[in-house]
Amino acid sequence: MTLERLRGSLVVSCQPVSGGPMDTLEIVVAFARAALIGGAAGLRIEGVANVRAVRAVTDAPLIGLVKREIEGEERITPWLEDVEALVAAGADIVAFDATRRPRPCPVPDLVRAVRTRGRLAMADCSDPEDGRAAREAGAEILGSTLSGYTAGEVPEAPDHALVAALRALTPHVVAEGRYNTPALAAKALEHGAWAVVVGSAITRAEHVTSWFAEAVRGAVGGGGE
């Protein structure tokens, strides 16, 4: 069972920086294979072609999604056609934006489309209310994915409080968003997460390099030699 395979595990989000030098089909597949070799139990993959290519090399649980820009804002799997395509490509779990922002397709319709095709629905939430509504619509998995991304400045720390609040709604909570060290990832499980997704710290070399570069520049500015 997909959910049991993910219990207490790491899921790696193999999503290179869009348009970056690593944003190719071959590299996404390589990231996926390397993550599984390193101990990941599942993968989060963006894009139908990427899901199809990764599915061809592994039977590990795949969380599939499609990112689209709608009226200047990014949305995760906003259309029923996206659900159909992801399922056909081999996704075991389909992730979608479950926030209360304007959307082309209501959350209950997206959940129904996923479940009638025999897959699990993962609601990417920004707060507990998103999770509550998604659960009422029938979503099996709640993710903290969109905490901090719907308004204002994105915080630096993970939202452990949201993970705990979603855990009160279902045991199947996936912690995601700014879990960029092993210690933080482990902390997510302490707050009740079923599994934890790590992305940038593993598969976005541009981001990780910038963290080190900023620290080095800061040391120089502070008088280091």
N, C-alpha and C positions, 0 to 999 in steps of 0.2 A: 504494500500500500504506500502511495506516494508520501502521505503525511508522516507515516511511521518512519520512513527512510530519512526524513528530515529532522526528526526529533533530536534536540540538543546538538545541532550540527551547524557547520559553516556553509553558507551558500555564497558563491563568488559571482559578482555582477561583472560580466565580461562586456563592458560597454566602453570602447575607446572614446577619446574626445572626438566629437563629431567633426569630420573634415580634416582631422589630424593625420599624421603620417602612419599611425597604427590602425586607422579606420578602414581596414580591408577585410574581406571575407576570410582570407587565409589566416590573418593574424587573430581574428576573433576565435576561430577554431583552435588555433595554437594556444591562446590564452585559456580556453576551456579545458583542453587536454592537460595543460600544465597545472591548472587549479585542481583538477581531479587527482592528478599524481601527488599533489601536495596535501591532499586530505579533505578537500571540499566534498560534501555529500550531494550538492546540487548546484545549479547554475541559473543565473538570471540573464536572459539574452534579449536584446532589443533588435527588432526588425525581422520580418518574415523570412527573408533569405538567410539571415544568420541563424535563426532557429532551425531551419531546414538543414543547413550545413552541419550544425553542431549535433543535431539529432542523428545524423548519419554516422557519427563516430562514437556515440555513447548512449547507454540506456539510463543514465543518471536523470533524476528529476529535473525538468526544465521549467522555469518560470518565463513565459514569453510575454512580450509587450511590444507595442508600436508607439513611437513618439511622433506626434503631429503638432504643428503650429496652427492654432486657431485664434484668429483676431489678435495676433501678436503675442500669444501666450502658449507655452507648451502644454500639451495634454497627453496623458498616457492612455492608449487604446480607447479613443473616443467613439469609434464607430462599430456597429455590428459587423460590418465587413472585415474589420480588423480581427475581431474575435474568430470569425470563420476561417480567415487565412492563417492565423496562429495555430488553431487546432489542426488544420490540414497539414501544417508544417511540422507538427509533432510536439507542440507544447503540452505538458501535463497540467500546468497551472497557467491561467491567464490573468495577468495583473492589469488593473485599470484605475484611473483617477476616480476616487470616491468622495472628493471634496464637494462643497456646496457651491462652487463656482459655476458660472454658466456653461452648459454642455450641450452638444448636439443630440445626445442620447441619454435618457434617464438611467440611473444606476440599476433599478430593478430590471430594466430591459437587458442591460449588459450581463447582469448575473444570470438571468434566465437563458440568455444565448450561450453562455459558458456551460451551464449545468445541463442543458438539454443535449449538449454534444458530449456529455460524459467526462468533462474536465472539472477541475477545481477553480473556483473564483477567488482571486486575491484582491481585496480592496486596499488600495494605497491611500492612507488617511493622513489628515493634517491635525486632527484633534479627536477627542472621544466621541463627539456627536457624529462625525463622519462614520466612525466605527459602528456606532449604535444603529444608524440608518442602514448601513451596509449589511449588518447581521440580520436586521429585520427583512431585508430584501433577499436573504439567503446565502450571502457570501460565507464561505467556509473559513477563509483566512483573512486576518486583518494585519496590515503592515503599517509601520510608523513612517513610511517612506517620505511623505510630503510634509512632515513637521518642519515648520520654519520656511516653507517655500511658497506659501500662498499670500503673504503680505509682509511688508517691512523687511528688515535686514535679517539675513540668514544667520542664526547663532553658530558658534564654533563647536559647542558640545552636543552630543547625542541627547535625544529627548527620552530619558529613562522614565520620566513621569508618564508620558504618553504610553509607553510600553506597558507599564503597570496598569494604567487605566483600561487599555484594550484587553489586558489579561483578565480583567473582571467580566468581560463580555464573552470571551472564548479562550480556551487554552491554546488555540492555534494562532499565535501572534508571531509575526516575523519582524524583528527589529532591523531597521534600515535607516541610514542617514547619519553620516559623520562618525561611524564606528571605524576610526582610522588607526587604531593600535590594537594589538592582541588583548591588552588589559581591558580596553573599552568593550571589545567584542564579548569577552567573558562576562563582563558586568551585565550585559544585556540579558544573559540567561539567569543571572541572579535576580533580575527584576521581572522574571516571568516569561521571557521570550521562549517560544518553541524552537526557533532557529534565528540566526543572525546573518544578514547580508552585508558583505564588505565589497566595495567596488573600487573607488579611486585609489586607495592605498595599495591595491594589488595590480590593477589593470590600467591605470592612467598615469603613465610615466611622466607626462607633462606636469601633472599636479604634484606628484611626489618630488620631482626635481625642484619645483618652485618652492616647496616647503624647506628643502635643504638650502637652496640658494638664498632665500630670505633670511634664514638663520645665520648663514655665513656672512652675508652683508651686514646683518645686525651686529655680529661680533666685531667686524671690522670697524663699524661706526662707533662701537662702544670702546674702542681702544685696543682690540685684539690685534695680534700680528700674525 
